[in-house]
Amino acid sequence: MANIDRRDFLKTGSIATVGTYFAGSTKTHLMAAPEPEPAKPIAANDHIQIALIGAGGQGQGDTRLAAQVPGVKVVAAADCYNGCLEHAKELWGKDILATRDYNEILARKDIDAVIIGTPDHWHMQASVDAMNAGKDVYCEKPMIHVYSDGPKIIDTWRKTNRIMQIGSQRVSSIIYLKAKELLASGAIGKLNMVTVWYDRNSAMGAWQYTVPYDASPETCDWPRWLGTAPKIPFNPEHFFQWRKWKAYGSGVAGDLFVHLFSGVHLITNTNGPTRALSTGGLRFWNDGRDVPDVMMALYDYAQGFNLSVRTNFVDGGSESEGFVFTGSEGSMTIAGDSVSLSRVPREKEPGVRVNLFSMPIQRRMLEIYHEKYPVTYPTGPVLEGEERYVAPKGYSDSYHHIKNWIDAIRSREPVLEDPVFGFRAAGTALLSNVSYETGKPAHWNPDEMKLL
Ligand SMILES: NC(=O)c1ccc[n+]([C@@H]2O[C@H](COP(=O)([O-])OP(=O)(O)OC[C@H]3O[C@@H](n4cnc5c(N)ncnc54)[C@H](O)[C@@H]3O)[C@@H](O)[C@H]2O)c1
């Protein structure tokens, strides 16, 4: 849902009422758009000047959205590849500062805040440097690359008193917030299981992003890009397809599971699981990567539910993703732009099995059963109903998430996804790698955010 058209958002942003209609037998509610834009223009001296550190795919997307928030100006970008720096100028003007060295950005007093869209192995250092330089920060998910990153970011955030938002946009989604409200209201009874999957069947889905024809040590600042990662000769695949190696990312856990855990933790109001058990393997994309392309993991939550999550990059059947919360009185599914409820009341009587026995015994058993459970007709519809809550057309959780950060920069109020939330989500996701690598269950204290 990224990259919305601004006019579309404004149009849908003006829808004030919530409609209800039937689509077949499903009762469908159209959710209200988030709060409308401020009516009066923001004074020039109240503009927030932002810069982008890591001007690749997601950084560009985030910054394009930020630039749509009234009163935000993009004034600089840092990146290690010339092609991205040149595109940043095409996007935000030839006068912006475009540099390979983000310290030049951090030194500028007129820059209030930065968006960090680097690969994961730079998240901690760039965030800490930016906050120490007095900048507010929007850092992409997963917040951490390795566990030791978490306390460093949280300590700096607390010490510097900066506004920091982590970029799991679903935390701001009205669909997820609706799901949270429905669960809390008892719509599916007591939650006992969460099932999540993220299956793909394409080269791009498996992170084989196109390497530009001009990638070279001249156009790419390879030593800077590597940072603290192991020193190896220039490798354009590592540069542009970094998710395939543990030195820079954390496989499907950090790329995809973390989104799902951000959502689950928001919706269930939990800090995280206590234990994970995972398995998987490299089944198809034997292209030199050192992370699995099939991974499944089970998690225990002290709140009394279990979670299963899987990613399959070799799903020859279909590409699909799903998010199902199962409770004692129903189930709740998040898919695309909606959340749906399905409730089937449990039978009020246990039923009776008689057909294995002789006919006289069968007859007598039925009599005994119906003395206790008299036959009553009609029994009423079994299906209590399906309900669906749909986001308005053009709704973007990514825009909402960025806007929440910009609003917080102005108000100094807390954001929706601070570094503590971000560490709990990413720490939980990475727990599946710990279990995968050790071949044993991995234990985590979600309140203290510590591996056990
Ligand atoms: N929220 C989401 O839905 C979402 C989606 C995609 C990616 N992401 C996250 O965004 C981040 C970036 O992913 P991407 O797909 O855009 O990667 P990318 O490779 O397209 O972009 C990363 C950019 O960072 C630059 N970079 C590396 N080190 C740098 C440094 N020290 N200083 C300045 N620039 C540096 C690289 O040159 C590159 O252009 C990742 O952490 C990823 O997990 C989030």
The ligand as an SDF file (V2000), in Angstrom:
LIG
                    3D

 44 48  0  0  0  0  0  0  0  0999 V2000
    8.8420   -1.2440    5.9130 N   0  0  0  0  0  0  0  0  0  0  0  0
    8.8570   -2.0000    4.8390 C   0  0  0  0  0  0  0  0  0  0  0  0
    7.8330   -2.4800    4.3490 O   0  0  0  0  0  0  0  0  0  0  0  0
   10.1800   -2.2810    4.1740 C   0  0  0  0  0  0  0  0  0  0  0  0
   10.2090   -2.7400    2.8430 C   0  0  0  0  0  0  0  0  0  0  0  0
   11.4410   -2.9250    2.2410 C   0  0  0  0  0  0  0  0  0  0  0  0
   12.5990   -2.6990    2.9590 C   0  0  0  0  0  0  0  0  0  0  0  0
   12.5500   -2.2890    4.2490 N   0  0  0  0  0  0  0  0  0  0  0  0
   13.7710   -2.0580    5.0190 C   0  0  0  0  0  0  0  0  0  0  0  0
   14.4140   -0.9110    4.4980 O   0  0  0  0  0  0  0  0  0  0  0  0
   15.8220   -1.0490    4.5710 C   0  0  0  0  0  0  0  0  0  0  0  0
   16.4190   -0.8370    3.1940 C   0  0  0  0  0  0  0  0  0  0  0  0
   15.9700   -1.8470    2.3090 O   0  0  0  0  0  0  0  0  0  0  0  0
   15.9910   -1.6050    0.7340 P   0  0  0  0  0  0  0  0  0  0  0  0
   15.2720   -2.6990    0.1020 O   0  0  0  0  0  0  0  0  0  0  0  0
   15.5690   -0.2150    0.4470 O   0  0  0  0  0  0  0  0  0  0  0  0
   17.5660   -1.7480    0.4350 O   0  0  0  0  0  0  0  0  0  0  0  0
   18.3830   -1.0880   -0.7430 P   0  0  0  0  0  0  0  0  0  0  0  0
   19.5960   -1.9130   -0.9160 O   0  0  0  0  0  0  0  0  0  0  0  0
   17.4950   -0.8590   -1.9230 O   0  0  0  0  0  0  0  0  0  0  0  0
   18.7770    0.3470   -0.1870 O   0  0  0  0  0  0  0  0  0  0  0  0
   19.7050    0.5440    0.8360 C   0  0  0  0  0  0  0  0  0  0  0  0
   20.5690    1.7370    0.4530 C   0  0  0  0  0  0  0  0  0  0  0  0
   21.3770    2.0840    1.5850 O   0  0  0  0  0  0  0  0  0  0  0  0
   22.6140    2.5520    1.0780 C   0  0  0  0  0  0  0  0  0  0  0  0
   23.6170    2.5130    2.1460 N   0  0  0  0  0  0  0  0  0  0  0  0
   24.2800    1.4450    2.6530 C   0  0  0  0  0  0  0  0  0  0  0  0
   25.1110    1.8250    3.6390 N   0  0  0  0  0  0  0  0  0  0  0  0
   24.9870    3.1780    3.7450 C   0  0  0  0  0  0  0  0  0  0  0  0
   25.6040    4.1480    4.5600 C   0  0  0  0  0  0  0  0  0  0  0  0
   26.5230    3.8350    5.4810 N   0  0  0  0  0  0  0  0  0  0  0  0
   25.2620    5.4530    4.3950 N   0  0  0  0  0  0  0  0  0  0  0  0
   24.3440    5.8000    3.4580 C   0  0  0  0  0  0  0  0  0  0  0  0
   23.7250    4.9030    2.6530 N   0  0  0  0  0  0  0  0  0  0  0  0
   24.0490    3.6160    2.8060 C   0  0  0  0  0  0  0  0  0  0  0  0
   22.8990    1.6610   -0.0970 C   0  0  0  0  0  0  0  0  0  0  0  0
   23.8300    2.2550   -0.9780 O   0  0  0  0  0  0  0  0  0  0  0  0
   21.5170    1.4310   -0.6910 C   0  0  0  0  0  0  0  0  0  0  0  0
   21.2530    2.2720   -1.7940 O   0  0  0  0  0  0  0  0  0  0  0  0
   16.0800   -2.4410    5.1360 C   0  0  0  0  0  0  0  0  0  0  0  0
   16.3570   -2.3560    6.5010 O   0  0  0  0  0  0  0  0  0  0  0  0
   14.7870   -3.1750    4.8890 C   0  0  0  0  0  0  0  0  0  0  0  0
   14.5270   -4.1880    5.8530 O   0  0  0  0  0  0  0  0  0  0  0  0
   11.3430   -2.0640    4.8520 C   0  0  0  0  0  0  0  0  0  0  0  0
  1  2  1  0
  2  3  2  0
  2  4  1  0
  4  5  1  0
  4 44  2  0
  5  6  2  0
  6  7  1  0
  7  8  2  0
  8  9  1  0
  8 44  1  0
  9 10  1  0
  9 42  1  0
 10 11  1  0
 11 12  1  0
 11 40  1  0
 12 13  1  0
 13 14  1  0
 14 15  2  0
 14 16  1  0
 14 17  1  0
 17 18  1  0
 18 19  2  0
 18 20  1  0
 18 21  1  0
 21 22  1  0
 22 23  1  0
 23 24  1  0
 23 38  1  0
 24 25  1  0
 25 26  1  0
 25 36  1  0
 26 27  1  0
 26 35  1  0
 27 28  2  0
 28 29  1  0
 29 30  1  0
 29 35  2  0
 30 31  1  0
 30 32  2  0
 32 33  1  0
 33 34  2  0
 34 35  1  0
 36 37  1  0
 36 38  1  0
 38 39  1  0
 40 41  1  0
 40 42  1  0
 42 43  1  0
M  CHG  2   8   1  16  -1
M  END
$$$$
